[in-house]
Amino acid sequence: MRRSLDASDEQELVRRVARGDKRAFDELYRRTAPWLEVRLRRRCTDPDVIADVIQETYLAVWRAAGSFGGGDHKGTAVGWLWTIAAHRLVDAFRRRARQAQMPAVHPADTVVPAAEDEVMAARVGQELEHALAVLPPEMRAVLRATVLDGFSVRETSVLLGVPENTVKSRVRRARIALREALS
């Protein structure tokens, strides 16, 4: 059997593959895969993409060998094989381009917090709310402007009509009071 496969040309091997001959498929692969890999490397430098394209190509050959048609088919079996591989390579490039355009999804964005974390956050939020309510109004105003609204010391000074050093000292005293209330 091996001797008859050696004498067969690629067209005959494809015809045998169309009939489900696994040995003919193996021989076709042995003969053409190195050549196909070299041609693909001229067009793509990523070895993973090349390996995927080769695998997809020979899978398509196994599935569609009957469409080659044999003697009345225009072109050679190797040309037909290259056409399949070239189409698979273009498909791989398109997939890569689509993946590059898709926004990355971070696992932290999709993970729901644990119930304990939500309870603790609510509790800390309630304690913080209570601690803020106990602060004198001038300290709350400075914290609101600098922390919540994101104003600088100078902007807070202008907004509240107090000197910059007063803003700094109120922020410091408010943080110390909050730290003590929350500990």
Summary of the structure (lengths in Angstrom):
residues: 183
radius of gyration: 35.6
end to end distance: 85.1
largest distance: 99.3
contacts: 448
relative contact order: 0.07
helix: 81%
strand: 0%
